[in-house]
Structure formats: structure tokens, C-alpha cells
Amino acid sequence: MTESKIEWTDSTWNPITGCTKISPGCKNCYAERMAKRLKAMGQPNYENGFKLTIHPLMLRRPLEWQKPRLIFVNSMSDLFHEEVPFDFILQVFKIMEMAKWHQFQVLTKRSDRLMELSSKIDWPVNVWMGVSVENQDYTYRIDHLRKTGAKIKFLSIEPLIGPVTEMNLNGIDWVIVGGESGPRSRPIEKDWVIDIRNQCLSTGVPFFFKQWGGKNKKKTGRLLQGRTWDQLPKSVNPIFNTKLVHA
């Protein structure tokens, strides 16, 4: 099992690695930096660096993990990347359906392909489907997500690099917000975060604030107006984030 340091999940599963940049949120991609580091370390799954690579041998890995977990799918790629064959996407969904004791979190920036393929996917109840929204220009991804058959729909507004106002949160079950981190991180404004938090409060959508980010994300922390925001989708048993249960 690959334990994750990401605050809103327990573990990661990467049957695909590598990606390509399609929008401003990709500029300082953490996965690209990590892939280059893993290649230099000789990790076999990253011998291609950040070039998109499919790993069929990784498909059945979640079936080997007996303890129920929140699992972030393809933290090092994008399941709906245009170079990923649809047959392989279906295989990933089949494994998630078989591993019904886990909850799986899938996140994409390719919301157009997600919407296009949604009707051809049998959506398991334990799959959360999310889209990334980095600023106001990409709120159309929310509309694409809303049209899918996913049982739980969420937004990852990270890295937040501009205000995201007056969102239509109908049908959205969860919102994550976070600032960019790393050596070239772009600044986040407190008012942007508060506005999104208030949109969630006014519509009853659970809100999760991940981090302020910056060059030293541990130093900037994750308190918003004196408290943490660790809400999960309402239909989800809180046992499914062990970090929060034991915090």
C-alpha cells in the first residue's frame, strides 16, 4: 500500500503514471517533480519519467489491501487523459467496483472526456468523481461533472490561483480548497478561500481546506479563521479518513 501525505486521502494507487499540461493549474505540477525524482532513484514504474505510461500489473493492487481505505486514484496522472485507452479506464472501474470495501477518489482536468464517456461507465457507489478548478475560467468543468453518473461528485479547487465566485454547487457533494506549494508556488489570497467557504456554507456543501501552501507549507499550515475545516461528503462514514478520525 502506498501511504499518502495528502490530507484528504489515506493511500494512492497509480495504474497510470505521467501526464501533459492543459491549463494554468498544471504549471508547477507536483507529480511531474516527483516523477523525475523517482526516475533518478531508479523506481521501475518511472523509467519513462513523466511520459504517460500504463501499468497493467498495478491494476489488482487494491484487491490486496484488506483494510478499508480512502484511495486517491492516479495521483501521478489523469485517468481521463486522451492517451488512456477507454478499455483500460473500464478495467480501472471494474477493479474499484470489485474492491467495494474501499472508497476511491478519481480527479481529472479532462472534464470534457469525462462527460463524453460517462454514459458508457457503470458507476460504482464507492467511487467519488472530482474535477480540478484552479480559477474562474475553469468553472465549466463543474457543469461537465454534474452531467456524469458519478454517485459522489467533488471539486478540487487546488492550486487556487485566482478567485472562484458564484459557483453553481447543485449536485456537488464536497469541495476541497488548497494553495499551491513548492519552490515556484503562486500566491493565494485569504479572501478567495473565505468566499469559497461561504459559498459552501450557504449551500450546505461540505468544505475541506487543505493548506495555504507556499514554499514552506508546514509553516503556513491549514487554519482558516482560527480553525481547521475537515468536512467529508455527508454520505460517507468518517472511518474513511483515518487521518481525520485519529487526529
C-alpha positions in Angstrom: 0.0 0.0 0.0 1.3 3.5 -0.8 0.5 5.7 2.1 -0.3 9.3 1.2 0.7 12.6 2.8 -2.3 14.2 1.1 -4.6 15.4 3.9 -7.9 14.3 2.3 -7.0 10.7 1.5 -5.3 7.7 3.0 -3.5 6.0 0.2 -2.7 6.3 -3.5 -3.0 3.9 -6.4 -1.3 4.6 -9.7 -2.1 2.1 -12.5 -1.2 5.0 -14.8 1.7 7.5 -14.4 2.7 10.6 -16.4 0.6 13.4 -17.9 0.7 16.5 -20.0 -0.2 20.1 -19.1 -3.5 21.5 -20.3 -4.3 24.5 -18.1 -2.6 27.1 -15.7 -3.1 24.8 -12.7 -0.6 22.4 -14.3 2.3 24.9 -14.4 4.1 23.7 -11.3 2.9 20.2 -11.3 4.0 18.3 -8.1 3.6 14.9 -9.8 6.0 15.9 -12.6 8.6 16.9 -10.0 8.1 13.7 -8.1 8.2 11.5 -11.2 11.6 13.0 -12.2 12.9 12.3 -8.7 11.6 8.7 -8.8 13.2 8.1 -12.2 16.5 9.3 -10.8 16.1 6.9 -7.9 15.6 4.0 -10.3 12.0 3.3 -9.5 10.9 1.0 -12.3 7.4 2.4 -12.8 9.0 5.8 -13.6 11.6 4.7 -16.1 9.7 6.9 -18.6 9.8 9.9 -16.2 6.6 11.9 -16.6 5.6 10.4 -20.0 2.2 8.9 -19.8 2.6 5.1 -19.1 0.1 2.4 -18.4 0.9 -0.2 -15.7 -1.4 -3.2 -16.1 0.5 -5.0 -13.3 -0.8 -2.4 -10.9 -4.4 -3.0 -11.6 -5.2 -5.5 -9.0 -3.3 -3.8 -6.2 -6.3 -2.5 -4.2 -7.7 -6.0 -4.0 -4.7 -7.0 -1.9 -5.4 -4.2 0.7 -7.8 -5.6 3.2 -8.2 -2.6 5.5 -10.9 -0.1 4.2 -9.2 3.0 2.9 -9.8 6.2 1.0 -7.7 5.7 -2.1 -6.7 8.5 -4.5 -6.6 7.0 -8.0 -3.8 8.1 -10.3 -2.3 10.8 -8.1 0.6 10.8 -10.6 -1.6 11.0 -13.8 -5.1 11.7 -15.1 -7.4 8.7 -15.7 -9.2 10.6 -18.4 -6.1 11.7 -20.3 -6.7 11.4 -24.1 -3.9 8.8 -24.4 -5.5 6.4 -21.9 -7.5 3.8 -23.9 -11.1 3.6 -22.9 -10.8 -0.2 -22.3 -8.2 0.5 -19.7 -10.4 3.1 -18.0 -13.1 0.4 -17.8 -10.7 -2.0 -16.2 -9.8 0.5 -13.5 -13.5 1.0 -12.8 -14.1 -2.8 -12.6 -11.3 -3.1 -10.0 -12.9 -0.3 -8.0 -16.2 -2.0 -8.1 -14.7 -5.3 -7.0 -12.9 -3.6 -4.1 -16.1 -2.5 -2.6 -14.7 -2.2 0.9 -12.6 0.8 -0.2 -13.7 4.3 -1.3 -11.9 5.6 -4.4 -11.3 9.2 -5.3 -10.8 10.0 -9.0 -9.8 13.5 -10.1 -9.5 14.9 -13.6 -8.9 18.1 -15.5 -10.2 16.5 -18.7 -13.8 17.1 -17.8 -14.9 17.1 -21.5 -13.7 13.5 -21.9 -15.2 12.5 -18.6 -18.6 13.8 -19.7 -18.3 12.2 -23.1 -17.5 8.7 -21.6 -19.8 8.9 -18.5 -22.8 7.2 -20.1 -20.5 4.2 -21.0 -19.3 3.7 -17.5 -21.2 1.7 -14.8 -20.5 4.0 -11.8 -19.9 2.1 -8.6 -21.2 3.6 -5.4 -17.8 3.6 -3.8 -16.2 5.9 -6.5 -16.0 9.6 -5.9 -15.5 11.6 -9.1 -13.9 15.1 -9.0 -12.7 17.8 -11.3 -10.0 20.4 -10.7 -10.9 24.1 -10.8 -8.0 26.5 -10.4 -9.7 29.8 -11.2 -12.9 31.3 -12.6 -12.0 30.3 -16.2 -12.4 26.6 -15.4 -15.7 26.5 -13.6 -17.2 24.9 -16.8 -15.6 21.7 -15.5 -18.2 21.7 -12.7 -21.0 21.6 -15.3 -19.4 18.7 -17.0 -19.0 16.8 -13.7 -22.7 17.5 -12.8 -23.8 15.7 -16.0 -22.0 12.5 -15.1 -23.4 9.4 -13.4 -21.0 9.5 -10.5 -22.6 8.9 -7.2 -20.4 11.3 -5.3 -19.1 14.4 -7.1 -16.4 16.7 -5.7 -14.3 19.7 -6.6 -10.6 20.1 -6.0 -10.0 23.9 -6.1 -6.3 23.5 -5.9 -4.0 25.1 -6.6 -6.3 28.1 -6.1 -4.6 30.8 -8.2 -7.5 33.2 -8.6 -11.0 33.9 -7.2 -13.8 31.4 -7.9 -17.1 33.2 -7.4 -20.8 32.4 -7.6 -20.3 28.7 -8.3 -23.3 26.5 -9.1 -22.9 23.8 -6.5 -26.1 21.9 -7.2 -25.3 18.2 -7.2 -21.8 18.7 -5.8 -21.1 16.7 -2.6 -17.7 18.1 -1.5 -15.3 20.9 -2.1 -11.6 20.9 -1.4 -9.5 24.1 -1.5 -5.8 24.5 -1.3 -3.0 26.9 -2.1 -0.1 25.9 -4.3 3.1 24.7 -2.6 6.7 24.2 -3.8 9.6 26.4 -4.8 7.7 28.3 -7.5 4.3 28.4 -5.8 1.9 31.2 -6.8 0.2 33.2 -4.0 -3.2 32.6 -2.7 -5.5 35.3 -1.2 -7.3 34.7 2.0 -10.5 36.4 0.6 -10.6 33.8 -2.2 -10.7 31.0 0.3 -13.3 32.6 2.6 -15.5 33.3 -0.3 -15.5 29.6 -1.4 -16.0 28.5 2.2 -19.0 30.8 2.5 -20.5 29.5 -0.8 -20.2 26.0 0.6 -21.8 27.0 3.9 -24.7 28.8 2.2 -25.4 25.7 0.0 -24.8 23.0 2.7 -21.8 21.5 0.7 -19.1 20.0 3.0 -15.8 22.0 2.8 -12.2 20.9 3.3 -9.4 23.3 3.5 -6.2 21.5 2.7 -3.4 24.1 3.0 -2.2 27.7 2.5 0.8 26.3 0.6 3.8 28.4 -0.3 7.5 27.4 -0.2 7.0 26.0 3.3 3.5 24.6 3.6 4.1 23.2 7.1 4.9 26.7 8.3 1.8 28.3 6.7 -0.4 25.5 7.9 -4.1 24.9 7.2 -6.0 27.0 9.7 -8.7 29.2 8.3 -10.0 31.9 10.6 -8.6 30.0 13.6 -9.9 26.5 12.9 -9.4 23.6 10.5 -12.1 22.5 8.0 -12.1 18.8 7.5 -15.6 18.0 6.4 -16.3 15.0 4.2 -19.2 14.2 1.9 -22.3 13.7 4.0 -23.0 10.2 2.8 -19.5 8.9 3.8 -18.7 7.2 7.0 -16.0 9.2 8.8 -14.0 6.0 9.3 -12.9 6.5 5.7 -10.3 9.1 6.5 -8.1 7.6 9.2 -6.0 10.8 9.5 -9.1 12.8 10.5 -10.5 10.1 12.8 -7.3 9.8 14.7 -6.3 13.5 14.6 
